[in-house]
């Protein structure tokens, strides 16, 4: 009686990772067995070749089965694609299968006859291809069972986010005393940070220029239009009114003021000399 899926689950490891496949050197049973074992459930298959055609090879087969290393999650599968099966009735082979530390599954390619190796093996299946299909089902079931039993990864504990302090609002910068530069001074460099803004106002420059122009007119009238100082002061006054430079306006006021003081002094001198006693 051949093994069922339920029987395979009972006699084989619950987590098969390695399969020791024993076949003949040129046997088709190897491909028949490994073809159904598709990934991702396929275990590692180690292929062991030994002659299975005659009873003379029985000691080699018995030595191979007995010499396989004892490993967890490993099984032995002995396959044969038909032919002479007398080697599997050899007492040495039968004893090796019975005493094997690893579970042994036989798939010797027959359905009607039974060998003594089939009787002592942990499980027996009729053909290599059927053995591969049944083991594939078993490996898939074991794989899904492992997936279900894997504990979920712990989720990270949420931590309260640190409160972000409000961004301080910078106080509004004070408006400049004279935010607009006159068109005539647009190309001139701005005053350094340590300097004041005196003299940059168009209104102040215009007032100074007007004063210099008026003083220049008075000086020219007082000198009859021929005073060089009065003429220079008049020109500086015109420059101050048109272009509004503070320096020109100041120098115009200074020159015109000096010339007016000179005129006043001269007039006073003339008056003093003219009103003196007559001889």
PAZAPA-4460 file (N, C-alpha, C; in steps of 0.05 Angstrom, whole numbers, plus 32768, in hexadecimal, padded with zeros to 4 digits):
% residues 279
    n_x    n_y    n_z   ca_x   ca_y   ca_z    c_x    c_y    c_z   seq   type   mol
   8011   7FE8   8000   8000   8000   8000   8012   8019   8000     1      X     A
   800C   802B   7FEE   801D   8042   7FEB   8014   8058   7FFE     2      X     A
   8027   806A   8003   8023   807F   8017   8010   8094   800D     3      X     A
   8000   809F   801E   7FEE   80B5   8018   7FFB   80CF   8022     4      X     A
   7FEE   80E5   801B   7FF9   80FF   8024   7FF8   8101   8043     5      X     A
   7FE3   80F5   804E   7FE1   80F6   806C   7FF8   80E5   8078     6      X     A
   7FFE   80CF   806C   8013   80BE   8076   802F   80CC   8073     7      X     A
   8033   80D9   805D   804C   80E8   8059   8050   80FD   806F     8      X     A
   803A   810B   8076   803D   8120   808A   8043   8114   80A5     9      X     A
   803B   80FC   80AA   8040   80EF   80C4   805D   80E5   80C6    10      X     A
   8068   80DA   80B0   8082   80CC   80B3   8099   80DE   80AA    11      X     A
   8094   80F3   809C   80AA   8104   8093   80AC   811D   80A4    12      X     A
   80C3   812A   80A4   80C7   8142   80B5   80B3   8158   80AD    13      X     A
   80AC   8168   80C0   8099   817E   80BC   80A4   8195   80AC    14      X     A
   80BE   8195   80A8   80CB   81AC   809A   80E2   81A0   8089    15      X     A
   80DC   8195   8072   80F0   8188   8061   8100   819E   8052    16      X     A
   811A   819E   8056   812B   81B1   8049   813F   81A4   8035    17      X     A
   8144   8189   8038   8158   817C   8028   814D   8160   8020    18      X     A
   8151   8158   8007   8149   813E   7FFD   8161   8130   7FF1    19      X     A
   8169   8119   7FFB   817E   8108   7FF0   8171   80F5   7FDB    20      X     A
   8175   80FB   7FC2   8169   80EC   7FAD   817D   80D7   7FA3    21      X     A
   8175   80BD   7FA5   8186   80A6   7F9D   817B   809B   7F84    22      X     A
   818A   809B   7F6E   8181   8090   7F54   8198   8083   7F46    23      X     A
   8192   8076   7F2F   81A7   806B   7F1F   81B6   8080   7F10    24      X     A
   81CE   807A   7F05   81DE   808E   7EF7   81D0   809A   7EDF    25      X     A
   81C2   808B   7ED0   81B4   8095   7EB8   8196   8093   7EBA    26      X     A
   818C   8093   7ED2   816F   808F   7ED6   815F   80A8   7ECF    27      X     A
   8148   80A3   7EC2   8135   80B8   7EBC   8125   80C0   7ED5    28      X     A
   8127   80AF   7EEA   8117   80B4   7F02   811F   80CE   7F0F    29      X     A
   8137   80D7   7F0C   8140   80F1   7F18   812F   8108   7F0D    30      X     A
   812C   8109   7EF2   811C   811F   7EE7   80FE   811B   7EEE    31      X     A
   80F5   8102   7EEE   80D9   80FE   7EF5   80D3   8107   7F11    32      X     A
   80E6   8105   7F23   80E1   810D   7F3F   80E4   812B   7F43    33      X     A
   80F9   8137   7F37   80FE   8153   7F3C   80ED   8166   7F2D    34      X     A
   80E1   815D   7F16   80D0   816F   7F06   80B9   817B   7F16    35      X     A
   80AA   816B   7F25   8094   8177   7F34   809C   8189   7F4B    36      X     A
   80B5   8188   7F53   80BD   8199   7F6A   80C4   81B5   7F60    37      X     A
   80B0   81C5   7F5D   80B4   81E0   7F53   80B9   81F4   7F6A    38      X     A
   80C6   8208   7F64   80CA   821D   7F79   80B0   822B   7F7D    39      X     A
   80AC   8239   7F94   80BF   823E   7FA9   80C0   8229   7FBF    40      X     A
   80B1   8213   7FBC   80AF   8200   7FD2   80C4   81EA   7FD0    41      X     A
   80D5   81EB   7FBB   80E8   81D5   7FB6   80FE   81D5   7FCC    42      X     A
   8103   81BE   7FD6   8119   81BA   7FE9   8133   81B6   7FDA    43      X     A
   8149   81B6   7FE8   8163   81B1   7FDC   8165   8193   7FD6    44      X     A
   816A   818C   7FBD   816C   8170   7FB4   8189   8169   7FAE    45      X     A
   8193   8155   7FBD   81AE   814B   7FB9   81AC   8130   7FAA    46      X     A
   81B8   812E   7F93   81B6   8116   7F82   81CD   8103   7F88    47      X     A
   81C6   80EA   7F8F   81DA   80D5   7F93   81D6   80BF   7F7E    48      X     A
   81EB   80B9   7F6F   81E9   80A5   7F59   81F6   808B   7F62    49      X     A
   81E7   8076   7F5E   81F1   805B   7F64   81E4   8047   7F51    50      X     A
   81F3   8032   7F49   81E8   801E   7F37   81D2   800E   7F44    51      X     A
   81BB   800C   7F37   81A4   7FFE   7F43   819B   7FE7   7F30    52      X     A
   81AB   7FE0   7F1C   81A2   7FCC   7F08   81A5   7FAF   7F12    53      X     A
   81B7   7FA9   7F24   81BC   7F8D   7F2C   81C0   7F8B   7F4A    54      X     A
   81BB   7F73   7F55   81BF   7F6F   7F71   81DB   7F73   7F7A    55      X     A
   81EF   7F72   7F68   820B   7F77   7F6F   8210   7F92   7F7A    56      X     A
   81FE   7FA5   7F74   8202   7FC1   7F7D   81F4   7FC5   7F98    57      X     A
   81E9   7FB0   7FA4   81DB   7FB4   7FBE   81ED   7FBF   7FD4    58      X     A
   8207   7FB5   7FD7   8217   7FC1   7FEC   821C   7FDF   7FE8    59      X     A
   821F   7FE7   7FCF   8223   8004   7FCA   820B   8014   7FD2    60      X     A
   81F3   800A   7FCB   81DB   8019   7FD3   81D7   8019   7FF1    61      X     A
   81DD   8002   7FFE   81DA   8001   801B   81EE   8014   8029    62      X     A
   8206   8015   801E   821A   8027   802A   8212   8044   8026    63      X     A
   8207   804A   800F   81FF   8066   8009   81E9   806E   801D    64      X     A
   81D4   805E   8020   81BE   8065   8032   81C8   8067   804F    65      X     A
   81D9   8055   8057   81E3   8056   8073   81F6   806D   8078    66      X     A
   8203   8076   8063   8217   808B   8067   820D   80A8   8064    67      X     A
   81F4   80AB   805F   81E9   80C7   805C   81EA   80D4   8078    68      X     A
   81F2   80EE   8079   81F5   80FB   8092   81DA   8100   809F    69      X     A
   81D9   80FE   80B9   81C1   8104   80C8   81BD   8122   80CA    70      X     A
   81A8   812C   80BD   81A2   8148   80BD   8185   814C   80C2    71      X     A
   817F   8162   80D0   8163   8169   80D4   8157   8172   80BA    72      X     A
   813D   816D   80B7   812E   8177   809F   8138   816A   8085    73      X     A
   8142   8151   8086   814C   8143   806F   813E   8128   806C    74      X     A
   813A   811F   8053   812E   8104   804E   813E   80F7   8037    75      X     A
   8139   80DD   8034   8146   80CD   801E   8130   80C3   800C    76      X     A
   8134   80C7   7FF2   8121   80BD   7FDE   8130   80AB   7FCB    77      X     A
   8128   8091   7FC9   8135   807E   7FB7   8122   8079   7FA0    78      X     A
   812A   807F   7F87   8119   807C   7F70   8126   8069   7F5B    79      X     A
   8114   805D   7F4C   811D   804B   7F36   8107   804B   7F21    80      X     A
   810F   804E   7F08   80FB   8050   7EF3   80F2   8035   7EE8    81      X     A
   80F1   8021   7EF8   80E9   8006   7EEF   8101   7FF4   7EEA    82      X     A
   80FD   7FDC   7EE0   8113   7FC9   7EDB   8115   7FB5   7EF1    83      X     A
   812D   7FAA   7EF3   8132   7F96   7F08   8132   7FA3   7F23    84      X     A
   8121   7F98   7F35   811F   7FA3   7F50   812A   7F91   7F66    85      X     A
   8139   7F7D   7F5D   8142   7F69   7F71   8156   7F76   7F85    86      X     A
   8164   7F8B   7F7D   8176   7F98   7F8F   8169   7FA2   7FA8    87      X     A
   814F   7FA9   7FA6   8140   7FB5   7FBC   8135   7F9F   7FD0    88      X     A
   813A   7F85   7FC8   8134   7F70   7FDB   814D   7F65   7FE9    89      X     A
   8164   7F71   7FE2   817C   7F68   7FEF   817C   7F6F   800D    90      X     A
   8183   7F5C   801E   8182   7F62   803B   8193   7F7A   8043    91      X     A
   81AA   7F7E   8036   81BB   7F95   803E   81AC   7FAF   8038    92      X     A
   819F   7FB1   8021   8190   7FC9   801B   8178   7FCD   802D    93      X     A
   816A   7FB7   8033   8153   7FB8   8044   815B   7FC1   8060    94      X     A
   8171   7FB6   806B   817A   7FBE   8085   8183   7FDB   8086    95      X     A
   8190   7FE4   8070   8199   8000   806F   8181   8013   8070    96      X     A
   816C   800C   8061   8154   801E   8061   8146   801D   807C    97      X     A
   8145   8005   8088   8138   8003   80A2   8147   8012   80B8    98      X     A
   8162   8012   80B7   8172   801E   80CC   8179   803B   80C5    99      X     A
   8170   8045   80B0   8177   8061   80A8   816D   8075   80BC   100      X     A
   817F   8088   80C3   8177   809D   80D5   8164   80B0   80C8   101      X     A
   8167   80B5   80AE   8156   80C6   809F   813D   80B7   8095   102      X     A
   8126   80C4   8093   810F   80B7   8087   8114   80AF   806A   103      X     A
   810B   8098   8062   810F   808E   8047   80F5   808B   8038   104      X     A
   80F4   8095   8020   80DC   8092   800E   80E6   8084   7FF5   105      X     A
   80D8   806E   7FED   80DE   805F   7FD5   80CA   8065   7FC0   106      X     A
   80D4   8067   7FA7   80C3   806A   7F90   80D0   805B   7F79   107      X     A
   80CB   8042   7F77   80DB   802F   7F67   80CE   802A   7F4C   108      X     A
   80B9   8038   7F44   80AE   8036   7F29   809E   801D   7F24   109      X     A
   8091   8012   7F38   8080   7FFB   7F33   8066   7FFF   7F43   110      X     A
   8051   7FF3   7F39   8037   7FF6   7F46   802C   7FDB   7F50   111      X     A
   8035   7FC5   7F43   802A   7FAB   7F4B   803C   7F9C   7F5E   112      X     A
   8056   7F9D   7F5A   8068   7F8E   7F6B   8071   7FA0   7F82   113      X     A
   8078   7F93   7F98   8082   7FA0   7FAF   809B   7F93   7FB8   114      X     A
   80AE   7FA4   7FC1   80C8   7F9A   7FCA   80CA   7F9C   7FE9   115      X     A
   80DD   7F8F   7FF4   80E1   7F91   8010   80EA   7FAD   8019   116      X     A
   80F8   7FBB   8006   8100   7FD7   800C   80E7   7FE9   8010   117      X     A
   80D2   7FE4   7FFF   80B9   7FF3   8002   80AD   7FEE   801D   118      X     A
   80AF   7FD6   8027   80A2   7FCF   8040   80AF   7FDC   8058   119      X     A
   80CA   7FDE   8057   80D8   7FE9   806F   80DC   8007   806D   120      X     A
   80D7   8013   8055   80DA   8030   8052   80C5   803F   8062   121      X     A
   80CA   8057   8068   80B7   8068   8077   809E   806E   8066   122      X     A
   80A2   8070   804C   808C   8075   803A   8094   806B   801E   123      X     A
   8080   8061   800F   8085   8056   7FF5   8071   8061   7FE1   124      X     A
   807A   8069   7FC9   8069   8073   7FB4   806F   8064   7F9B   125      X     A
   805C   8061   7F88   8060   804F   7F71   8075   8059   7F5D   126      X     A
   8075   8073   7F56   8087   807D   7F41   8096   8096   7F4A   127      X     A
   80AC   809C   7F3E   80BB   80B4   7F45   80AC   80CE   7F41   128      X     A
   809D   80CF   7F2A   808D   80E8   7F25   8078   80EC   7F3A   129      X     A
   806A   80D6   7F43   8056   80D9   7F58   8063   80E0   7F72   130      X     A
   807B   80D6   7F78   8089   80DD   7F90   8090   80FB   7F90   131      X     A
   8099   8105   7F79   809F   8122   7F77   8086   8133   7F7B   132      X     A
   806F   812A   7F6F   8056   813A   7F72   804D   813A   7F8F   133      X     A
   804E   8123   7F9C   8044   8121   7FB8   8057   8132   7FCB   134      X     A
   8070   8130   7FC6   8082   8140   7FD7   807F   815E   7FD1   135      X     A
   8079   8165   7FB8   8074   8181   7FB2   805C   818B   7FC2   136      X     A
   8047   817C   7FC3   802F   8184   7FD3   8037   8186   7FF1   137      X     A
   8047   8173   7FFA   804F   8174   8016   8060   818C   801C   138      X     A
   8074   8192   800B   8085   81A9   800F   8075   81C3   800D   139      X     A
   8062   81C5   7FFB   8051   81DD   7FFA   8041   81E1   8013   140      X     A
   8036   81CB   801E   8027   81CD   8037   8039   81D6   804E   141      X     A
   8051   81CB   804F   8063   81D2   8064   806C   81F0   8061   142      X     A
   8070   81F8   8049   8078   8214   8044   8062   8227   804E   143      X     A
   8049   8222   8046   8034   8234   804F   8030   8233   806D   144      X     A
   8034   821C   8079   8032   821A   8096   8048   822B   80A3   145      X     A
   8060   822B   8098   8075   823C   80A4   806D   8259   80A1   146      X     A
   8062   8260   808A   805B   827C   8086   8045   8285   809A   147      X     A
   8032   8274   809F   801D   827B   80B2   8027   827D   80CF   148      X     A
   803B   826D   80D6   8044   826D   80F1   805A   8282   80F7   149      X     A
   8064   8290   80E2   8078   82A4   80E7   806A   82BC   80F5   150      X     A
   8074   82C4   810C   8068   82DB   8119   806B   82F4   8109   151      X     A
   8057   8305   8109   805A   831E   80FA   8070   8330   8107   152      X     A
   807C   833F   80F6   8090   8352   8100   8084   8366   8112   153      X     A
   8091   836C   8128   8085   8380   813B   8084   839C   812D   154      X     A
   806E   83A8   8131   806A   83C3   8126   8078   83D7   8138   155      X     A
   8084   83EB   812C   8092   83FF   813C   807E   840F   814D   156      X     A
   8085   8413   8166   8073   8422   8178   8072   843F   8170   157      X     A
   805B   8449   816A   805A   8466   8163   8062   8477   817A   158      X     A
   8072   848A   8174   807B   849D   8188   8070   84B8   8181   159      X     A
   8069   84C6   8197   805E   84E1   8193   8073   84F3   8187   160      X     A
   806C   8500   8172   807E   8512   8164   8083   852A   8176   161      X     A
   809C   8532   8177   80A2   854A   8187   8096   8562   817B   162      X     A
   808A   8573   818C   807D   858B   8182   8092   859E   8177   163      X     A
   808D   85A7   815F   809F   85B9   8152   809A   85D5   815C   164      X     A
   80AE   85E2   8168   80A9   85FD   8172   80A2   8610   815B   165      X     A
   8091   8623   8161   8089   8636   814B   80A1   8646   8142   166      X     A
   80A2   864C   812A   80B8   865C   811F   80B4   8679   8127   167      X     A
   80C8   8684   8135   80C4   86A0   813E   80C2   86B3   8126   168      X     A
   80AF   86C5   8129   80AA   86D9   8113   80BC   86F1   8118   169      X     A
   80CC   86F7   8105   80DE   870E   8108   80CD   8727   8108   170      X     A
   80D4   873A   811A   80C5   8754   811A   80CA   8763   80FF   171      X     A
   80B6   8771   80F7   80B9   8780   80DD   80CF   8794   80E0   172      X     A
   80E0   8795   80CB   80F6   87A9   80CB   80EA   87C5   80C8   173      X     A
   80F6   87D8   80D6   80EB   87F4   80D3   80EF   87FE   80B7   174      X     A
   80DB   880D   80AE   80DC   8818   8093   80F3   882C   8091   175      X     A
   8101   882D   807C   8117   8841   8079   810C   885D   8078   176      X     A
   811D   886F   8082   8115   888B   8082   810F   8895   8066   177      X     A
   811F   888C   8053   811B   8895   8038   811B   887D   8026   178      X     A
   8105   886F   8023   8105   8855   8015   810A   8858   7FF7   179      X     A
   8105   886F   7FEC   8108   8872   7FCF   8120   8883   7FC9   180      X     A
   8131   887A   7FB7   8148   888A   7FAE   8140   889A   7F96   181      X     A
   8148   88B3   7F93   8141   88C3   7F7C   814E   88B7   7F63   182      X     A
   8141   88BC   7F4C   814A   88B0   7F33   8166   88B9   7F2D   183      X     A
   816D   88D2   7F34   8188   88DC   7F2E   819E   88CE   7F3D   184      X     A
   8197   88C2   7F55   81AB   88B5   7F66   81A9   8897   7F65   185      X     A
   819B   888C   7F51   8196   886F   7F51   81B0   8860   7F4D   186      X     A
   81C4   886C   7F3F   81DD   885E   7F3A   81F1   8861   7F50   187      X     A
   81ED   8873   7F63   8200   8878   7F78   81FF   8862   7F8D   188      X     A
   8215   885A   7F99   8215   8845   7FAD   8206   884E   7FC6   189      X     A
   81FA   883A   7FD4   81EC   8841   7FED   81FF   8847   8003   190      X     A
   81F6   8856   8017   8208   885E   802D   820E   8846   803E   191      X     A
   8226   8845   804A   822D   882E   805B   821A   882C   8072   192      X     A
   821A   8814   8080   8207   880F   8096   820C   8822   80AD   193      X     A
   8225   882B   80B1   822B   883C   80C9   8225   8859   80C4   194      X     A
   821E   8860   80AB   8219   887C   80A4   81FB   8882   80A6   195      X     A
   81F5   889B   80AB   81DA   88A3   80AC   81CE   88A7   8091   196      X     A
   81B6   88B0   8090   81A8   88B5   8076   81A5   88D2   8070   197      X     A
   81B4   88E3   807F   81B1   88FF   807B   81BB   8907   805F   198      X     A
   81AB   8917   8051   81B3   8921   8037   81AA   890F   8020   199      X     A
   819D   88F9   8026   8193   88E8   8010   8177   88EF   8009   200      X     A
   816A   8901   8017   814E   8907   8011   814E   891A   7FFA   201      X     A
   813D   8915   7FE6   813B   8928   7FCF   8130   8943   7FD8   202      X     A
   811E   8942   7FED   8113   895B   7FF7   8128   896D   8003   203      X     A
   813B   8960   8014   8150   896F   8021   8163   897A   800C   204      X     A
   816B   896A   7FF8   817E   8974   7FE4   8172   898A   7FD4   205      X     A
   8158   8987   7FCE   814B   899C   7FBE   814A   89B6   7FCD   206      X     A
   8145   89B5   7FE7   8143   89CD   7FF7   815F   89DB   7FF8   207      X     A
   8174   89CA   7FFD   818F   89D6   7FFD   8196   89E2   7FE2   208      X     A
   818F   89D4   7FCD   8195   89DF   7FB2   8186   89F9   7FAD   209      X     A
   816D   89FA   7FB5   815E   8A13   7FB1   816B   8A2A   7FC1   210      X     A
   8173   8A24   7FDA   8180   8A39   7FEA   819A   8A42   7FDD   211      X     A
   81AA   8A2F   7FD2   81C3   8A37   7FC5   81BD   8A47   7FAC   212      X     A
   81A8   8A41   7F9D   81A1   8A50   7F85   8198   8A6C   7F8C   213      X     A
   8188   8A6F   7FA0   817F   8A8A   7FA8   8196   8A9B   7FB1   214      X     A
   81A8   8A8F   7FC2   81BF   8A9F   7FCB   81D1   8AA6   7FB3   215      X     A
   81D3   8A94   7FA0   81E3   8A9A   7F88   81D8   8AB1   7F78   216      X     A
   81BD   8AB2   7F76   81B1   8AC9   7F67   81B6   8AE3   7F76   217      X     A
   81B2   8AE2   7F91   81B7   8AFA   7FA1   81D4   8B03   7F9E   218      X     A
   81E7   8AF0   7F9E   8203   8AF8   7F9C   8209   8B04   7F81   219      X     A
   81FD   8AF9   7F6C   8202   8B04   7F51   81F6   8B1F   7F4E   220      X     A
   81DF   8B24   7F5A   81D2   8B3E   7F59   81E4   8B52   7F68   221      X     A
   81EE   8B49   7F80   81FE   8B5C   7F90   8218   8B63   7F83   222      X     A
   8224   8B50   7F73   823D   8B56   7F66   8239   8B5F   7F49   223      X     A
   8221   8B63   7F41   821B   8B6C   7F26   821F   8B56   7F12   224      X     A
   821F   8B3D   7F19   8221   8B27   7F07   823D   8B20   7EFF   225      X     A
   8251   8B2E   7F0C   826D   8B29   7F03   827D   8B1B   7F19   226      X     A
   8271   8B15   7F2F   8280   8B07   7F44   8285   8AEA   7F3E   227      X     A
   829E   8AE2   7F3E   82A4   8AC6   7F38   8299   8AB4   7F4D   228      X     A
   829B   8ABC   7F67   8290   8AAC   7F7D   8272   8AA9   7F7A   229      X     A
   8265   8AC0   7F74   8248   8ABF   7F71   8240   8AAD   7F5A   230      X     A
   824F   8AAD   7F44   8249   8A9C   7F2D   824C   8A7F   7F34   231      X     A
   8262   8A79   7F42   8266   8A5D   7F4B   8250   8A54   7F5D   232      X     A
   8248   8A65   7F70   8232   8A5D   7F82   8218   8A59   7F73   233      X     A
   8213   8A6A   7F5E   81FB   8A68   7F4E   81FB   8A4D   7F3F   234      X     A
   8212   8A46   7F33   8214   8A2C   7F24   820F   8A15   7F37   235      X     A
   821B   8A16   7F4F   8217   8A00   7F62   81FA   89FE   7F6A   236      X     A
   81ED   8A14   7F6D   81D0   8A13   7F73   81C0   8A06   7F5D   237      X     A
   81C6   8A0C   7F44   81B8   89FF   7F2E   81BD   89E1   7F2E   238      X     A
   81D7   89D9   7F32   81DD   89BC   7F33   81CE   89AF   7F4A   239      X     A
   81CC   89BC   7F61   81BE   89B0   7F78   81A1   89AD   7F72   240      X     A
   8194   89C0   7F64   8178   89BE   7F5E   8172   89A8   7F4A   241      X     A
   8184   89A5   7F35   817E   8992   7F20   8185   8976   7F28   242      X     A
   819C   8972   7F34   81A6   8957   7F3B   81A5   8950   7F58   243      X     A
   81A0   8964   7F69   819B   8960   7F85   81B2   8953   7F94   244      X     A
   81CB   8958   7F8E   81E1   894E   7F9F   81E4   8960   7FB8   245      X     A
   81E6   8955   7FCE   81E8   8964   7FE7   8201   8975   7FE8   246      X     A
   8218   896A   7FDE   8231   8979   7FDF   8230   8993   7FCF   247      X     A
   8224   8992   7FB7   8223   89AA   7FA7   8212   89BF   7FB4   248      X     A
   81FC   89B7   7FC0   81EA   89CA   7FCE   81F9   89D7   7FE5   249      X     A
   8207   89C7   7FF5   8215   89D2   800D   822A   89E6   8004   250      X     A
   823B   89DE   7FF0   824F   89F1   7FE7   8243   8A0A   7FDA   251      X     A
   822D   8A07   7FCC   8220   8A1F   7FC2   8218   8A32   7FD7   252      X     A
   820C   8A27   7FED   8203   8A38   8003   821B   8A45   8010   253      X     A
   8231   8A36   8014   8249   8A41   8022   8255   8A57   8011   254      X     A
   8259   8A52   7FF6   8266   8A67   7FE6   8254   8A80   7FE4   255      X     A
   823B   8A7C   7FDF   8229   8A93   7FDC   8227   8AA2   7FF7   256      X     A
   8226   8A92   800C   8225   8AA0   8026   823E   8AB0   802B   257      X     A
   8256   8AA5   8024   826E   8AB5   8028   826F   8ACE   8017   258      X     A
   8266   8ACB   7FFE   8266   8AE3   7FEC   8252   8AF7   7FF6   259      X     A
   823B   8AEF   8000   8228   8B02   800B   8233   8B10   8023   260      X     A
   8241   8B00   8034   824D   8B0E   804B   8262   8B22   8042   261      X     A
   8271   8B1A   802D   8285   8B2D   8022   8278   8B46   8017   262      X     A
   8262   8B42   8009   8253   8B59   7FFE   8249   8B6B   8015   263      X     A
   823E   8B5E   8029   8233   8B6E   8040   824A   8B7D   804D   264      X     A
   8261   8B70   8050   8277   8B7E   805D   8281   8B95   804B   265      X     A
   8281   8B91   8031   828A   8BA7   801F   8277   8BBE   801F   266      X     A
   825D   8BB7   801F   8249   8BCC   8020   824C   8BDC   803A   267      X     A
   824F   8BCD   804F   8252   8BDB   8069   826A   8BED   8069   268      X     A
   8281   8BE3   805D   8299   8BF4   805C   8294   8C0D   804C   269      X     A
   8287   8C0A   8035   8282   8C21   8024   8270   8C35   8032   270      X     A
   825C   8C2B   803F   824A   8C3D   804E   8259   8C4B   8064   271      X     A
   826A   8C3D   8071   8279   8C49   8087   828C   8C5F   807D   272      X     A
   8299   8C59   8067   82AB   8C6D   805C   829C   8C85   8051   273      X     A
   8284   8C80   8045   8275   8C97   8039   8268   8CA8   804E   274      X     A
   8263   8C9E   8065   8255   8CAE   807A   8269   8CBA   808D   275      X     A
   8284   8CB9   8087   8297   8CC4   8099   8297   8CE3   8098   276      X     A
   82A5   8CF1   80AA   82A5   8D0F   80AA   82B4   8D19   8092   277      X     A
   82A9   8D2F   8087   82B5   8D3C   806F   82CA   8D50   8079   278      X     A
   82DF   8D51   806B   82F4   8D64   8072   82EE   8D7F   8065   279      X     A
***
